[in-house]
Amino acid sequence: MIKTIEYTKEKARTLDFSKANITESKVAQKTLYWVDFLEPSEDDLRDMAKNLNFLIVDLKKCLDNSSRSAIIQRNNYTLILYKGISEKNKVVTLGIFLTKNYIVTVHKSSITSLNNIQSITLAETPTNIVKNGINYLLHQITEEIGREYFKLFDEIDDELDKLEEKIFKKTKANIMQEIFAVKKVVIYSRQALHANRDALNDLEKIFQPTDREMIHQLHNDIIQLIDENNLYHERLTGVVDAYLTKQSNDLNEIMKSFTVIASLILLPTLIAGAYGMNLVLPLRDHPQGFWILLGIMIVGVVLMLFFFKKKEWV
């Protein structure tokens, strides 16, 4: 899927990629372009490499979610490999090709932040984008990606609240499986944020001083996100410890119940065992001996049960 947006002083509009001569120098006319490629095919990659003079190897890096965030400088463009959040809340790779008058984004999965920025810039008069140049549009895209991380962490916070409630309720839900699912998101997002921070540091070095303030602002957001991620990682560890402690306490309660039951059965078992031997014992020949012994067993069990309750063992 290809989406091309043209930004002029008057308006922003979408147009067919084949009709947009984005490689022509239009800086003087203040015309900027953003071309977004979602899940391009092999033919699309070859066309991009031919028409935009991009390297195939760089294009394929944009589609590999294992690619680490980085800044790659070529003769005619700068490639920014960045980690964004997909619509399925997964960390994915986003490739941003940056030139003087256009941006090309390439990604394998749909990224919510890109859709949001496209909708916003199409609905408003793109005065700031045209006035401040293509770097400002890059700032808007990366800033929106940061907002998606904040939203993701808000969802993680809600999920941790639900997990803590489930731990102290009798439920058949597989809590450990849910915990590990959240932990996976926290770990992957931590790796992505650290990599994005390093990429922004490298990007700040090649930007002009007038544009470095925007990168500095993004860097501050990344630092805040990393701090939040660390907080949720510690909280997640606490949830795991609470779950294991609750499981251990539940097991102790079960074992205590079995111990009490075994203790209550011990006295009747002892009496029945003694009278089961071939010995002359009291009440052996008494006509009501069975009922007397049964009464002694019941009284003994009741007294033991009363003793356990007094000690608060049951």
BALOBA-1460 file (C-alpha; in Angstrom, 3 decimals):
// residues 314
<rec num="1" residu="m" x="0.000" y="0.000" z="0.000"/>
<rec num="2" residu="i" x="1.388" y="3.398" z="-1.023"/>
<rec num="3" residu="k" x="0.131" y="6.720" z="0.317"/>
<rec num="4" residu="t" x="1.577" y="9.980" z="-1.006"/>
<rec num="5" residu="i" x="0.875" y="13.352" z="0.626"/>
<rec num="6" residu="e" x="1.857" y="16.683" z="-0.921"/>
<rec num="7" residu="y" x="2.304" y="19.702" z="1.354"/>
<rec num="8" residu="t" x="2.087" y="23.223" z="-0.014"/>
<rec num="9" residu="k" x="1.436" y="26.611" z="1.591"/>
<rec num="10" residu="e" x="-2.264" y="26.364" z="0.829"/>
<rec num="11" residu="k" x="-3.130" y="22.764" z="1.675"/>
<rec num="12" residu="a" x="-2.124" y="19.139" z="2.063"/>
<rec num="13" residu="r" x="-3.515" y="16.557" z="-0.309"/>
<rec num="14" residu="t" x="-3.066" y="12.917" z="-1.264"/>
<rec num="15" residu="l" x="-2.131" y="12.009" z="-4.815"/>
<rec num="16" residu="d" x="-1.012" y="9.079" z="-6.901"/>
<rec num="17" residu="f" x="2.639" y="8.186" z="-6.334"/>
<rec num="18" residu="s" x="3.249" y="7.766" z="-10.077"/>
<rec num="19" residu="k" x="2.079" y="11.352" z="-10.686"/>
<rec num="20" residu="a" x="4.188" y="12.915" z="-7.936"/>
<rec num="21" residu="n" x="7.602" y="14.030" z="-9.131"/>
<rec num="22" residu="i" x="9.011" y="14.032" z="-5.644"/>
<rec num="23" residu="t" x="12.641" y="13.738" z="-6.766"/>
<rec num="24" residu="e" x="12.510" y="17.119" z="-8.507"/>
<rec num="25" residu="s" x="13.919" y="19.980" z="-6.470"/>
<rec num="26" residu="k" x="10.958" y="21.971" z="-5.175"/>
<rec num="27" residu="v" x="12.444" y="23.584" z="-2.111"/>
<rec num="28" residu="a" x="12.114" y="27.031" z="-3.666"/>
<rec num="29" residu="q" x="8.402" y="26.444" z="-4.323"/>
<rec num="30" residu="k" x="7.942" y="25.222" z="-0.750"/>
<rec num="31" residu="t" x="6.462" y="21.900" z="-1.806"/>
<rec num="32" residu="l" x="7.190" y="18.903" z="0.398"/>
<rec num="33" residu="y" x="6.200" y="15.251" z="0.110"/>
<rec num="34" residu="w" x="5.623" y="12.326" z="2.395"/>
<rec num="35" residu="v" x="5.419" y="8.880" z="0.782"/>
<rec num="36" residu="d" x="4.375" y="6.009" z="3.038"/>
<rec num="37" residu="f" x="4.969" y="2.419" z="1.903"/>
<rec num="38" residu="l" x="3.145" y="-0.229" z="3.943"/>
<rec num="39" residu="e" x="4.265" y="-3.826" z="3.410"/>
<rec num="40" residu="p" x="5.788" y="-3.260" z="-0.054"/>
<rec num="41" residu="s" x="6.285" y="-6.236" z="-2.350"/>
<rec num="42" residu="e" x="9.558" y="-7.189" z="-4.032"/>
<rec num="43" residu="d" x="8.422" y="-5.322" z="-7.152"/>
<rec num="44" residu="d" x="7.663" y="-2.233" z="-5.053"/>
<rec num="45" residu="l" x="11.152" y="-2.416" z="-3.536"/>
<rec num="46" residu="r" x="12.758" y="-2.580" z="-6.969"/>
<rec num="47" residu="d" x="10.649" y="0.354" z="-8.183"/>
<rec num="48" residu="m" x="11.615" y="2.418" z="-5.134"/>
<rec num="49" residu="a" x="15.274" y="1.577" z="-5.604"/>
<rec num="50" residu="k" x="15.070" y="2.631" z="-9.251"/>
<rec num="51" residu="n" x="12.860" y="5.726" z="-9.012"/>
<rec num="52" residu="l" x="14.143" y="7.116" z="-5.699"/>
<rec num="53" residu="n" x="17.721" y="5.896" z="-5.949"/>
<rec num="54" residu="f" x="17.510" y="3.950" z="-2.683"/>
<rec num="55" residu="l" x="19.644" y="0.910" z="-1.960"/>
<rec num="56" residu="i" x="17.752" y="-2.395" z="-1.848"/>
<rec num="57" residu="v" x="19.684" y="-3.433" z="1.239"/>
<rec num="58" residu="d" x="18.468" y="-0.309" z="3.074"/>
<rec num="59" residu="l" x="14.869" y="-0.935" z="2.015"/>
<rec num="60" residu="k" x="14.984" y="-4.509" z="3.306"/>
<rec num="61" residu="k" x="16.311" y="-3.335" z="6.659"/>
<rec num="62" residu="c" x="13.105" y="-1.319" z="7.059"/>
<rec num="63" residu="l" x="11.041" y="-4.517" z="6.751"/>
<rec num="64" residu="d" x="13.108" y="-6.517" z="9.234"/>
<rec num="65" residu="n" x="11.734" y="-6.140" z="12.767"/>
<rec num="66" residu="s" x="15.041" y="-7.402" z="14.149"/>
<rec num="67" residu="s" x="16.867" y="-4.372" z="12.706"/>
<rec num="68" residu="r" x="18.255" y="-2.134" z="15.417"/>
<rec num="69" residu="s" x="17.544" y="1.594" z="15.459"/>
<rec num="70" residu="a" x="20.340" y="3.433" z="13.657"/>
<rec num="71" residu="i" x="21.264" y="6.369" z="11.437"/>
<rec num="72" residu="i" x="22.669" y="5.464" z="7.997"/>
<rec num="73" residu="q" x="23.968" y="8.270" z="5.804"/>
<rec num="74" residu="r" x="24.157" y="7.887" z="2.036"/>
<rec num="75" residu="n" x="25.095" y="10.326" z="-0.690"/>
<rec num="76" residu="n" x="21.528" y="11.332" z="-1.510"/>
<rec num="77" residu="y" x="19.581" y="10.524" z="1.668"/>
<rec num="78" residu="t" x="19.720" y="9.717" z="5.363"/>
<rec num="79" residu="l" x="18.047" y="6.524" z="6.558"/>
<rec num="80" residu="i" x="16.651" y="6.543" z="10.076"/>
<rec num="81" residu="l" x="15.796" y="3.094" z="11.424"/>
<rec num="82" residu="y" x="13.383" y="3.665" z="14.306"/>
<rec num="83" residu="k" x="11.239" y="1.452" z="16.538"/>
<rec num="84" residu="g" x="7.508" y="2.187" z="16.573"/>
<rec num="85" residu="i" x="4.356" y="0.540" z="17.928"/>
<rec num="86" residu="s" x="2.083" y="-1.371" z="15.561"/>
<rec num="87" residu="e" x="-1.697" y="-1.458" z="15.801"/>
<rec num="88" residu="k" x="-1.315" y="-4.816" z="17.607"/>
<rec num="89" residu="n" x="0.884" y="-3.188" z="20.283"/>
<rec num="90" residu="k" x="4.036" y="-4.861" z="19.015"/>
<rec num="91" residu="v" x="7.419" y="-3.202" z="18.595"/>
<rec num="92" residu="v" x="8.186" y="-2.964" z="14.858"/>
<rec num="93" residu="t" x="10.838" y="-1.379" z="12.672"/>
<rec num="94" residu="l" x="10.118" y="1.841" z="10.788"/>
<rec num="95" residu="g" x="12.459" y="3.079" z="8.081"/>
<rec num="96" residu="i" x="12.485" y="6.851" z="7.440"/>
<rec num="97" residu="f" x="14.320" y="8.050" z="4.332"/>
<rec num="98" residu="l" x="15.078" y="11.740" z="4.756"/>
<rec num="99" residu="t" x="16.024" y="14.144" z="1.942"/>
<rec num="100" residu="k" x="15.728" y="17.905" z="1.454"/>
<rec num="101" residu="n" x="12.167" y="18.006" z="0.183"/>
<rec num="102" residu="y" x="10.582" y="14.625" z="0.909"/>
<rec num="103" residu="i" x="10.278" y="11.851" z="3.473"/>
<rec num="104" residu="v" x="9.696" y="8.211" z="2.595"/>
<rec num="105" residu="t" x="8.557" y="5.828" z="5.332"/>
<rec num="106" residu="v" x="8.778" y="2.085" z="4.815"/>
<rec num="107" residu="h" x="7.381" y="-0.475" z="7.240"/>
<rec num="108" residu="k" x="6.010" y="-4.014" z="7.277"/>
<rec num="109" residu="s" x="3.218" y="-3.524" z="9.839"/>
<rec num="110" residu="s" x="0.601" y="-0.809" z="10.156"/>
<rec num="111" residu="i" x="1.783" y="1.814" z="12.662"/>
<rec num="112" residu="t" x="-0.882" y="3.804" z="14.495"/>
<rec num="113" residu="s" x="1.241" y="6.934" z="14.958"/>
<rec num="114" residu="l" x="1.795" y="7.291" z="11.191"/>
<rec num="115" residu="n" x="-1.931" y="7.041" z="10.538"/>
<rec num="116" residu="n" x="-2.583" y="9.671" z="13.212"/>
<rec num="117" residu="i" x="-0.057" y="12.152" z="11.786"/>
<rec num="118" residu="q" x="-1.360" y="11.661" z="8.246"/>
<rec num="119" residu="s" x="-4.926" y="12.356" z="9.382"/>
<rec num="120" residu="i" x="-3.870" y="15.448" z="11.338"/>
<rec num="121" residu="t" x="-1.735" y="16.968" z="8.579"/>
<rec num="122" residu="l" x="-4.411" y="16.345" z="5.954"/>
<rec num="123" residu="a" x="-7.093" y="17.976" z="8.107"/>
<rec num="124" residu="e" x="-5.107" y="21.136" z="8.880"/>
<rec num="125" residu="t" x="-3.326" y="23.740" z="6.800"/>
<rec num="126" residu="p" x="0.312" y="22.548" z="6.835"/>
<rec num="127" residu="t" x="1.797" y="25.988" z="7.454"/>
<rec num="128" residu="n" x="4.335" y="24.853" z="10.034"/>
<rec num="129" residu="i" x="5.480" y="21.899" z="7.939"/>
<rec num="130" residu="v" x="6.120" y="24.036" z="4.862"/>
<rec num="131" residu="k" x="7.632" y="26.879" z="6.886"/>
<rec num="132" residu="n" x="9.985" y="24.772" z="9.007"/>
<rec num="133" residu="g" x="10.884" y="22.201" z="6.391"/>
<rec num="134" residu="i" x="11.058" y="18.434" z="6.173"/>
<rec num="135" residu="n" x="12.869" y="18.107" z="9.506"/>
<rec num="136" residu="y" x="9.789" y="19.483" z="11.238"/>
<rec num="137" residu="l" x="7.672" y="16.742" z="9.668"/>
<rec num="138" residu="l" x="10.224" y="14.196" z="10.884"/>
<rec num="139" residu="h" x="9.883" y="15.670" z="14.369"/>
<rec num="140" residu="q" x="6.090" y="15.336" z="14.206"/>
<rec num="141" residu="i" x="6.335" y="11.678" z="13.183"/>
<rec num="142" residu="t" x="8.834" y="10.688" z="15.872"/>
<rec num="143" residu="e" x="6.974" y="12.699" z="18.515"/>
<rec num="144" residu="e" x="3.742" y="10.840" z="17.695"/>
<rec num="145" residu="i" x="5.615" y="7.536" z="17.971"/>
<rec num="146" residu="g" x="6.637" y="8.623" z="21.473"/>
<rec num="147" residu="r" x="2.984" y="9.291" z="22.351"/>
<rec num="148" residu="e" x="2.135" y="5.743" z="21.295"/>
<rec num="149" residu="y" x="4.700" y="4.437" z="23.765"/>
<rec num="150" residu="f" x="3.056" y="6.501" z="26.505"/>
<rec num="151" residu="k" x="-0.331" y="5.021" z="25.546"/>
<rec num="152" residu="l" x="1.181" y="1.534" z="25.565"/>
<rec num="153" residu="f" x="2.504" y="2.056" z="29.082"/>
<rec num="154" residu="d" x="-0.912" y="3.298" z="30.214"/>
<rec num="155" residu="e" x="-2.387" y="0.026" z="28.942"/>
<rec num="156" residu="i" x="0.348" y="-1.918" z="30.746"/>
<rec num="157" residu="d" x="-0.514" y="-0.034" z="33.948"/>
<rec num="158" residu="d" x="-4.181" y="-1.032" z="33.612"/>
<rec num="159" residu="e" x="-3.195" y="-4.635" z="32.872"/>
<rec num="160" residu="l" x="-1.003" y="-4.785" z="35.976"/>
<rec num="161" residu="d" x="-3.907" y="-3.462" z="38.079"/>
<rec num="162" residu="k" x="-6.103" y="-6.283" z="36.765"/>
<rec num="163" residu="l" x="-3.408" y="-8.883" z="37.426"/>
<rec num="164" residu="e" x="-2.996" y="-7.699" z="41.014"/>
<rec num="165" residu="e" x="-6.750" y="-8.040" z="41.547"/>
<rec num="166" residu="k" x="-6.774" y="-11.547" z="40.062"/>
<rec num="167" residu="i" x="-3.924" y="-12.696" z="42.313"/>
<rec num="168" residu="f" x="-5.988" y="-12.178" z="45.467"/>
<rec num="169" residu="k" x="-9.164" y="-13.619" z="44.015"/>
<rec num="170" residu="k" x="-10.001" y="-17.265" z="43.463"/>
<rec num="171" residu="t" x="-9.802" y="-17.549" z="39.699"/>
<rec num="172" residu="k" x="-8.878" y="-20.269" z="37.248"/>
<rec num="173" residu="a" x="-7.166" y="-17.787" z="34.931"/>
<rec num="174" residu="n" x="-3.592" y="-18.603" z="33.919"/>
<rec num="175" residu="i" x="-2.096" y="-15.573" z="35.643"/>
<rec num="176" residu="m" x="1.531" y="-16.499" z="34.976"/>
<rec num="177" residu="q" x="0.827" y="-16.672" z="31.248"/>
<rec num="178" residu="e" x="-0.699" y="-13.184" z="31.363"/>
<rec num="179" residu="i" x="2.245" y="-11.897" z="33.419"/>
<rec num="180" residu="f" x="4.776" y="-13.219" z="30.922"/>
<rec num="181" residu="a" x="2.800" y="-11.659" z="28.037"/>
<rec num="182" residu="v" x="3.054" y="-8.247" z="29.719"/>
<rec num="183" residu="k" x="6.704" y="-8.860" z="30.597"/>
<rec num="184" residu="k" x="7.461" y="-9.581" z="26.953"/>
<rec num="185" residu="v" x="6.030" y="-6.200" z="25.904"/>
<rec num="186" residu="v" x="7.960" y="-4.405" z="28.659"/>
<rec num="187" residu="i" x="11.269" y="-6.022" z="27.687"/>
<rec num="188" residu="y" x="10.862" y="-5.415" z="23.938"/>
<rec num="189" residu="s" x="9.797" y="-1.807" z="24.486"/>
<rec num="190" residu="r" x="12.806" y="-1.245" z="26.755"/>
<rec num="191" residu="q" x="15.171" y="-2.484" z="24.051"/>
<rec num="192" residu="a" x="13.414" y="-0.323" z="21.460"/>
<rec num="193" residu="l" x="13.548" y="2.830" z="23.593"/>
<rec num="194" residu="h" x="17.252" y="2.472" z="24.323"/>
<rec num="195" residu="a" x="17.932" y="1.931" z="20.625"/>
<rec num="196" residu="n" x="15.762" y="4.939" z="19.675"/>
<rec num="197" residu="r" x="17.643" y="7.087" z="22.184"/>
<rec num="198" residu="d" x="20.966" y="6.151" z="20.593"/>
<rec num="199" residu="a" x="19.566" y="6.896" z="17.141"/>
<rec num="200" residu="l" x="18.375" y="10.343" z="18.254"/>
<rec num="201" residu="n" x="21.818" y="11.082" z="19.690"/>
<rec num="202" residu="d" x="23.385" y="10.277" z="16.310"/>
<rec num="203" residu="l" x="20.705" y="12.271" z="14.477"/>
<rec num="204" residu="e" x="21.334" y="15.338" z="16.624"/>
<rec num="205" residu="k" x="24.974" y="15.357" z="15.503"/>
<rec num="206" residu="i" x="24.090" y="15.666" z="11.802"/>
<rec num="207" residu="f" x="21.243" y="18.195" z="12.220"/>
<rec num="208" residu="q" x="21.728" y="21.922" z="11.925"/>
<rec num="209" residu="p" x="21.817" y="23.853" z="15.230"/>
<rec num="210" residu="t" x="18.386" y="25.350" z="14.469"/>
<rec num="211" residu="d" x="16.846" y="21.867" z="14.327"/>
<rec num="212" residu="r" x="18.688" y="20.333" z="17.264"/>
<rec num="213" residu="e" x="16.174" y="21.733" z="19.757"/>
<rec num="214" residu="m" x="13.495" y="19.454" z="18.283"/>
<rec num="215" residu="i" x="15.753" y="16.420" z="18.659"/>
<rec num="216" residu="h" x="16.604" y="17.486" z="22.208"/>
<rec num="217" residu="q" x="12.890" y="17.555" z="23.050"/>
<rec num="218" residu="l" x="12.434" y="14.057" z="21.620"/>
<rec num="219" residu="h" x="15.441" y="12.890" z="23.600"/>
<rec num="220" residu="n" x="13.827" y="14.132" z="26.825"/>
<rec num="221" residu="d" x="10.650" y="12.216" z="25.986"/>
<rec num="222" residu="i" x="12.691" y="9.059" z="25.406"/>
<rec num="223" residu="i" x="14.390" y="9.453" z="28.794"/>
<rec num="224" residu="q" x="10.993" y="9.806" z="30.468"/>
<rec num="225" residu="l" x="9.707" y="6.716" z="28.647"/>
<rec num="226" residu="i" x="12.751" y="4.698" z="29.749"/>
<rec num="227" residu="d" x="12.123" y="5.764" z="33.361"/>
<rec num="228" residu="e" x="8.489" y="4.675" z="33.071"/>
<rec num="229" residu="n" x="9.564" y="1.386" z="31.536"/>
<rec num="230" residu="n" x="11.917" y="0.759" z="34.468"/>
<rec num="231" residu="l" x="9.086" y="1.532" z="36.882"/>
<rec num="232" residu="y" x="6.749" y="-0.969" z="35.208"/>
<rec num="233" residu="h" x="9.526" y="-3.566" z="35.088"/>
<rec num="234" residu="e" x="9.963" y="-3.256" z="38.863"/>
<rec num="235" residu="r" x="6.228" y="-3.348" z="39.382"/>
<rec num="236" residu="l" x="5.962" y="-6.442" z="37.199"/>
<rec num="237" residu="t" x="8.633" y="-8.124" z="39.325"/>
<rec num="238" residu="g" x="6.531" y="-7.261" z="42.381"/>
<rec num="239" residu="v" x="3.458" y="-8.806" z="40.763"/>
<rec num="240" residu="v" x="5.380" y="-12.035" z="40.094"/>
<rec num="241" residu="d" x="6.627" y="-12.121" z="43.698"/>
<rec num="242" residu="a" x="3.104" y="-11.486" z="45.011"/>
<rec num="243" residu="y" x="1.720" y="-14.290" z="42.842"/>
<rec num="244" residu="l" x="4.375" y="-16.771" z="43.998"/>
<rec num="245" residu="t" x="3.854" y="-15.736" z="47.632"/>
<rec num="246" residu="k" x="0.087" y="-16.193" z="47.264"/>
<rec num="247" residu="q" x="0.623" y="-19.636" z="45.745"/>
<rec num="248" residu="s" x="2.950" y="-20.587" z="48.597"/>
<rec num="249" residu="n" x="0.457" y="-19.350" z="51.211"/>
<rec num="250" residu="d" x="-2.377" y="-21.245" z="49.552"/>
<rec num="251" residu="l" x="-0.259" y="-24.409" z="49.564"/>
<rec num="252" residu="n" x="0.544" y="-23.898" z="53.256"/>
<rec num="253" residu="e" x="-3.157" y="-23.523" z="54.033"/>
<rec num="254" residu="i" x="-3.908" y="-26.760" z="52.198"/>
<rec num="255" residu="m" x="-1.122" y="-28.606" z="54.001"/>
<rec num="256" residu="k" x="-2.336" y="-27.209" z="57.342"/>
<rec num="257" residu="s" x="-5.838" y="-28.492" z="56.601"/>
<rec num="258" residu="f" x="-4.477" y="-31.944" z="55.771"/>
<rec num="259" residu="t" x="-2.410" y="-31.898" z="58.992"/>
<rec num="260" residu="v" x="-5.464" y="-31.037" z="61.100"/>
<rec num="261" residu="i" x="-7.519" y="-33.781" z="59.433"/>
<rec num="262" residu="a" x="-4.727" y="-36.311" z="59.977"/>
<rec num="263" residu="s" x="-4.453" y="-35.263" z="63.655"/>
<rec num="264" residu="l" x="-8.204" y="-35.683" z="64.182"/>
<rec num="265" residu="i" x="-8.118" y="-39.158" z="62.660"/>
<rec num="266" residu="l" x="-5.068" y="-40.176" z="64.725"/>
<rec num="267" residu="l" x="-6.921" y="-40.837" z="68.052"/>
<rec num="268" residu="p" x="-9.748" y="-42.986" z="66.532"/>
<rec num="269" residu="t" x="-7.138" y="-44.853" z="64.494"/>
<rec num="270" residu="l" x="-5.044" y="-45.509" z="67.631"/>
<rec num="271" residu="i" x="-8.036" y="-46.848" z="69.611"/>
<rec num="272" residu="a" x="-9.297" y="-48.967" z="66.718"/>
<rec num="273" residu="g" x="-5.794" y="-50.333" z="66.130"/>
<rec num="274" residu="a" x="-5.337" y="-51.264" z="69.767"/>
<rec num="275" residu="y" x="-8.652" y="-53.103" z="69.966"/>
<rec num="276" residu="g" x="-7.871" y="-54.819" z="66.681"/>
<rec num="277" residu="m" x="-5.024" y="-56.738" z="68.346"/>
<rec num="278" residu="n" x="-5.564" y="-60.169" z="69.912"/>
<rec num="279" residu="l" x="-5.210" y="-58.919" z="73.496"/>
<rec num="280" residu="v" x="-7.465" y="-58.744" z="76.529"/>
<rec num="281" residu="l" x="-8.391" y="-55.072" z="76.868"/>
<rec num="282" residu="p" x="-10.973" y="-53.167" z="78.944"/>
<rec num="283" residu="l" x="-14.526" y="-53.213" z="77.564"/>
<rec num="284" residu="r" x="-13.559" y="-56.009" z="75.167"/>
<rec num="285" residu="d" x="-16.318" y="-58.291" z="76.444"/>
<rec num="286" residu="h" x="-18.726" y="-55.552" z="77.472"/>
<rec num="287" residu="p" x="-22.061" y="-55.791" z="75.546"/>
<rec num="288" residu="q" x="-22.020" y="-52.024" z="74.848"/>
<rec num="289" residu="g" x="-18.239" y="-51.866" z="74.390"/>
<rec num="290" residu="f" x="-18.392" y="-50.817" z="70.723"/>
<rec num="291" residu="w" x="-20.678" y="-47.869" z="71.421"/>
<rec num="292" residu="i" x="-18.661" y="-46.791" z="74.438"/>
<rec num="293" residu="l" x="-15.427" y="-46.805" z="72.425"/>
<rec num="294" residu="l" x="-17.154" y="-45.000" z="69.581"/>
<rec num="295" residu="g" x="-18.310" y="-42.344" z="72.031"/>
<rec num="296" residu="i" x="-14.771" y="-42.001" z="73.404"/>
<rec num="297" residu="m" x="-13.486" y="-41.501" z="69.826"/>
<rec num="298" residu="i" x="-16.092" y="-38.831" z="69.085"/>
<rec num="299" residu="v" x="-15.449" y="-36.986" z="72.365"/>
<rec num="300" residu="g" x="-11.703" y="-37.146" z="71.732"/>
<rec num="301" residu="v" x="-12.084" y="-35.727" z="68.204"/>
<rec num="302" residu="v" x="-14.373" y="-32.936" z="69.480"/>
<rec num="303" residu="l" x="-11.915" y="-32.006" z="72.246"/>
<rec num="304" residu="m" x="-9.027" y="-31.945" z="69.774"/>
<rec num="305" residu="l" x="-11.058" y="-29.823" z="67.365"/>
<rec num="306" residu="f" x="-11.900" y="-27.402" z="70.189"/>
<rec num="307" residu="f" x="-8.203" y="-27.211" z="71.100"/>
<rec num="308" residu="f" x="-7.230" y="-26.462" z="67.479"/>
<rec num="309" residu="k" x="-9.832" y="-23.693" z="67.260"/>
<rec num="310" residu="k" x="-8.618" y="-22.165" z="70.507"/>
<rec num="311" residu="k" x="-5.087" y="-22.069" z="69.076"/>
<rec num="312" residu="e" x="-6.546" y="-20.630" z="65.829"/>
<rec num="313" residu="w" x="-5.063" y="-23.449" z="63.791"/>
<rec num="314" residu="v" x="-8.384" y="-23.980" z="62.011"/>
